[in-house]
């Protein structure tokens, strides 16, 4: 795995998306939201910070034990800072503009939709667990409307599971692209969805699946969400 600066990582993501996502694990923050307190947050263009994390894991080569270097790139909504408690140095990061798709409860009669046009060319949303990510075409110009719906199970008074939500969305909206529990097992995988707009191909949206419990740096699959 070749070390990339945040700027190089961003360029690679834009120009060779699937190869980058198949090589480098990513993590996307959800702007401070939790499964029980979805604070108000508008969709649309926001400043996002991509940060490089230097990681290592034990392994072996030709029978000799050694540490293998690897790199995780995270996408966050706040400027990374040094940690005075641990003495960590200021992390290496860069900021850029991206479309952000916030989370809405699945029983919200007016969920928040993100309208993605030509610019910026990156789209992010918080990590998927039992949620469903929804895409629908907004017009002939290549624009998309996207939303991120969270099942209500676990919330007081809520009883909609991720499986039920995903099944209902696909049943009731055949013209929508729905990526959720029927596409991955959230008990097994960490799933991050990210979109890149190509000048010729339009929006391409991918889901990177990683191990949830053991060897979380291991990328198991990069699935095409849209188109």
C-alpha positions in Angstrom: 0.0 0.0 0.0 1.5 3.3 -1.1 1.4 6.2 1.3 -0.7 9.1 -0.1 -1.0 12.6 1.3 -4.6 13.7 1.9 -4.4 15.8 -1.4 -3.2 12.8 -3.3 -5.8 10.5 -1.8 -8.5 13.0 -2.8 -7.2 13.1 -6.4 -7.1 9.3 -6.5 -10.6 9.1 -5.2 -11.8 11.4 -8.0 -9.9 9.9 -10.8 -9.9 6.2 -10.0 -12.6 5.8 -7.4 -13.2 2.0 -7.2 -9.4 1.2 -7.2 -8.8 3.7 -4.4 -11.7 2.4 -2.3 -10.5 -1.2 -2.9 -7.1 -0.3 -1.6 -7.5 2.3 1.2 -10.1 1.9 4.1 -12.2 5.0 4.7 -14.3 6.2 7.6 -17.0 8.9 7.3 -18.3 10.8 10.3 -22.0 11.6 10.7 -21.6 15.2 11.9 -22.2 14.3 15.6 -25.5 12.5 15.0 -26.4 9.4 17.0 -29.0 6.7 16.5 -31.2 8.2 19.2 -30.6 11.9 18.7 -30.7 13.0 15.0 -29.9 16.6 15.4 -31.0 19.1 12.7 -28.4 19.4 9.9 -29.1 20.7 6.4 -28.2 18.8 3.3 -26.0 20.2 0.6 -22.6 21.6 0.1 -20.4 21.6 3.2 -16.7 21.8 4.1 -15.2 18.4 4.7 -11.8 17.4 6.1 -10.0 14.4 4.8 -7.4 13.1 7.2 -4.7 10.5 6.9 -4.1 8.1 9.7 -0.9 6.1 9.9 -1.7 2.6 11.1 0.2 -0.7 11.5 -0.6 -4.3 12.1 1.4 -7.4 12.9 2.2 -9.9 10.1 4.9 -12.0 8.7 7.1 -12.0 5.6 9.3 -15.0 4.7 8.7 -16.5 8.1 9.8 -13.3 9.9 7.5 -11.3 12.1 7.1 -7.6 11.0 4.7 -4.7 11.3 2.8 -3.9 8.1 2.1 -0.2 7.5 -1.4 0.8 6.2 -3.3 4.0 5.9 -6.9 5.0 6.8 -8.5 8.1 5.4 -11.3 9.7 7.3 -13.8 12.3 6.2 -15.0 14.6 9.0 -17.0 17.8 9.3 -14.7 19.6 11.8 -11.1 20.6 11.5 -8.9 17.9 13.0 -6.8 19.1 16.0 -3.9 17.7 18.0 -4.8 15.8 21.2 -3.2 17.5 24.2 -4.0 14.4 26.4 -1.9 12.0 24.3 0.5 14.5 22.9 -0.4 13.5 19.3 0.9 16.0 16.7 -1.5 17.9 14.5 -2.8 15.3 12.0 -2.2 15.7 8.3 -5.4 16.8 6.6 -6.9 18.9 3.9 -10.3 20.4 3.4 -12.6 20.4 0.4 -16.2 21.0 -0.6 -18.6 18.0 -0.7 -22.3 17.3 -0.8 -23.5 15.9 2.5 -26.5 13.6 2.9 -27.8 13.8 6.5 -29.8 11.1 8.3 -33.5 11.2 8.6 -35.8 8.9 10.6 -37.6 6.5 8.3 -41.0 7.6 9.6 -40.3 11.3 9.0 -43.0 12.5 6.6 -40.5 15.0 5.1 -37.1 13.4 5.1 -34.1 15.6 4.2 -33.1 15.1 0.5 -29.7 16.2 -0.8 -29.9 17.6 -4.4 -26.5 16.9 -6.0 -25.8 18.8 -9.2 -22.4 19.4 -11.0 -20.3 20.8 -8.2 -18.9 19.7 -5.8 -17.9 16.4 -7.2 -17.8 14.4 -4.0 -20.9 13.2 -2.0 -20.7 11.7 1.5 -23.0 10.4 4.2 -22.7 8.9 7.6 -21.8 5.3 8.1 -24.6 2.8 7.4 -25.7 0.3 10.0 -29.3 -0.8 9.5 -30.0 2.3 7.4 -31.0 2.5 3.7 -29.4 4.9 1.3 -31.8 6.1 -1.4 -31.1 7.6 -4.8 -33.5 9.0 -7.4 -32.9 10.8 -10.6 -33.8 14.5 -10.5 -33.6 15.4 -14.2 -31.9 14.9 -17.5 -28.9 17.0 -16.5 -27.4 14.2 -14.4 -28.6 15.6 -11.1 -29.5 13.3 -8.2 -31.6 13.4 -5.1 -30.4 11.3 -2.3 -31.4 10.6 1.3 -30.2 8.5 4.2 -33.1 6.8 6.2 -32.6 5.3 9.6 -34.9 2.6 10.9 -36.8 3.4 14.1 -36.0 0.2 16.0 -34.2 1.1 19.3 -35.9 4.5 19.5 -38.7 4.9 22.0 -41.9 3.9 20.3 -40.0 2.8 17.2 -40.4 -0.7 15.7 -39.2 -0.6 12.1 -36.1 -2.7 11.6 -33.5 -2.2 8.9 -34.7 -5.3 7.0 -38.3 -4.1 7.1 -37.3 -0.6 6.0 -35.3 -1.8 3.1 -38.0 -4.2 2.0 -40.7 -1.5 2.1 -38.6 1.0 0.2 -37.9 -1.4 -2.6 -41.5 -2.6 -2.7 -43.1 0.9 -2.7 -40.6 2.8 -4.9 -39.5 0.6 -7.8 -38.0 3.7 -9.6 -35.7 4.4 -6.6 -32.2 2.9 -6.1 -32.2 1.6 -2.5 -29.1 0.3 -0.8 -29.6 -1.2 2.6 -29.9 -4.4 4.6 -30.6 -6.6 1.6 -27.2 -5.6 0.3 -25.1 -6.0 3.4 -25.2 -7.5 7.0 -24.6 -4.5 9.3 -23.8 -7.0 12.1 -20.8 -8.1 10.1 -19.8 -5.1 8.0 -18.8 -1.5 8.5 -20.3 0.2 5.4 -19.3 3.7 4.1 -21.1 5.2 1.1 -19.4 7.8 -1.0 -20.1 9.3 -4.4 -17.9 10.8 -7.1 -19.1 12.7 -10.1 -17.2 11.9 -13.3 -17.2 14.5 -16.1 -18.2 11.9 -18.7 -20.0 9.2 -16.7 -21.9 11.4 -14.2 -22.4 10.3 -10.6 -20.9 7.0 -9.5 -21.8 6.0 -5.9 -19.9 3.2 -4.1 -20.2 1.3 -0.8 -17.0 0.2 0.9 -17.5 -2.8 3.1 -15.0 -3.6 5.9 -14.9 -6.1 8.8 -16.8 -4.8 11.8 -15.2 -6.9 14.6 -11.8 -8.3 13.6 -9.2 -6.7 11.3 -11.4 -3.7 10.6 -8.8 -2.4 8.1 -9.6 -5.3 5.8 -11.7 -4.2 2.8 -14.1 -7.1 1.9 -15.8 -5.5 -1.1 -16.5 -2.3 -3.0 -20.1 -2.5 -4.2 -21.6 -0.2 -6.9 -24.7 1.6 -5.4 -25.5 3.8 -8.4 -26.0 3.6 -11.3 
